[in-house]
Amino acid sequence: MRIERIKKTIENKANEAVDLKLIDPVIEKYKGKKGILIPVLQGAQHIYGYIPKEVFIKISEECGLKLSDMYGVATFYAQFRLNPVGKHIIKVCHGTACHVQNANSITEAIQESLGVLDGETTEDRMFTLESVACLGCCSLAPAMMIGDDTYAKLTGKEAVNIIKNIKIKESN
């Protein structure tokens, strides 16, 4: 099953300037070597949480990689992000087992609670919601993951309560 996401473009605000010096160690590590495109992009994403436009440009200029090649790879592989993500990434499984156990109700409840669509991040950048094809825990269907924690045999109401509890912990 293929999940189609509706992407919301988030522009960097002037007060959220990207610190380009953070990418320098990654560039120095790979500059002049072959086969660096994916490792450099992974390094950039590890630093920033996503790959900002300004970082693409700096990598292109300093490593001699074509912007079109970098964007091609970054948009092909699901591991790369072009927009900022939330502190907590909520992954709702929509694999076969979860789908037949009504995973859609979980996603819909979370969307309503957070006010975001699939693939979007809350304005406070606390949560990003993602539908995924499989979490690999079919016996626990329907399931979701938030960070490294897996939540099993959920209802929409239970999923929303888990998220509310995370908000409460964060505010304390």
N, C-alpha and C positions, 0 to 999 in steps of 0.2 A: 504494500500500500504506500502510496506517495502522498506526503503531506505538503500542501501548498501554503506558503506563508505570505501574508500581506505585510510588506515592509514599510515602516514609517521612517522617513529620513530625518535625522537629527543633525542639525548644523552646529558646529562648534561656536560657542559664543565667545566674544572678545575677551570676557573675563575668565574663560577657560582655555587659555592658550596652552598649546602642547609644548612641553619641555623637550625640545629636539636633542638635547645633550644626553638624555637617557639612552638613546639608541646607539650612541657612539661605540660603546664596548662591543655590541653585536656586530656593527659594521666593521670594526677593526679585526674582529675574530675571523670574519669570512671574506673580507675584501681581497680580491685578486685570485680567489679559489674558484674551482668549477663546481657546478651543482649547488649553488648557494641559495637559490630563490626560495625554496620552501623553508629551510632552516632560518633564514633571515626574517621571513614573514612570521614564523612561529616565535622567534625571539622578540619581534616587535609587539606581537599580540600578548606575549607573556608580560611585557613591561607595561603596556598601556591598557590591557584588557580588551582591546580592539585595535584595528590598524587605522590611525587617522590619516587623512589625505596628505597632510604635511609630511608625515613619516614616509609615505610612498615616494613623495618627491625627493626627499633627502636620500633615501636608499637608492633611487634611480640615479641621482647625480653622483653619489659617492662610489657606488658599486658598478655603475655602467649597465644596470638592468633596465630594460624597456618598461615604461609604465604600463603599456598594453599587456605585456607578458605577466607582470605582477598582478594587475587587476584580473586578468584571465584566470590565473591560478587561485587568487583569493576569492573569486566568485564561484569557481567550480567546486572547491572543497568546502564542505559544511563547517569544518573546524574554524574557518576564518570569519571574523566579524568586521564589518565596515562601520558599524555604529556602536556607541557606548552601550554597555550592558549593565544591568543592576548588580548590586552586591550579592544578591541571591538569585540564582537561575533556577526557575521551576520548570522541570521537564515532566510533561505528562505523556505517559506511554499511550500510543494509539496502534500498537501491534494487534494482531488478530485476537489474542486472548483478552487483552484489555478492551479492544473495540467491542467485542460481543458482551462484555461485562459493563458496557455503557461508559466508556472513558469520555465520550462527548459531554456527558453531564458534568464531569469534573472540570473539563476545560471551560465550559460555559459558565459554571459557578465562579471559577477563578476570574474569568474575564469580567463578569459582572461586579465582583467584589473589588477588583483592582482598577477597573476602568481602562483596561488595555485589551488589545486583540492579540492573537497568536503572533509571536515574533516581536512584540513590542515591549518597551520598558516603561515602568511607571515614571512619572515626572520627577519624583524624588530619587530616582535611580536606585531604589531599594530592591525591586524585583523585575526580572525579565521572564516572560512566559514563553515556553517553547513546546510545541508538539513534536514528539520524536517517534520514529518508526518502531523502536523496540528498546526496552531497558534490560532485557535478558532475565526477567524474573516473572515468567508467565504464570507460575503457580500462585503468585501473589496478586493477580489481576482483580480489579484495575489498580494500577500503581502510578506513583509519581516519585521523582527525586528532587530534593532541594539540596544543592551542594552534594555532599557525600552521603546524605541520609535518604533512605528509601522508605516510602510509606505505602502500605499494602491494603488491599481489599477496601478501597475508599468509596465514599459517597461524595457528592459535590459539597455537602455541608461540612463533612469531616475535613476535606481539603482546605476549605476556607478557614476553618477553625485552626488548622495547623499554621496557616499563613498569619492569622491574627496573633497567635502565640509568639511567632517569630517577631512580629512588629512590637509586641509588648516587651519582649526580652531586649530588643534593640533600643527601646526608649528608656529603659532603666539604666 
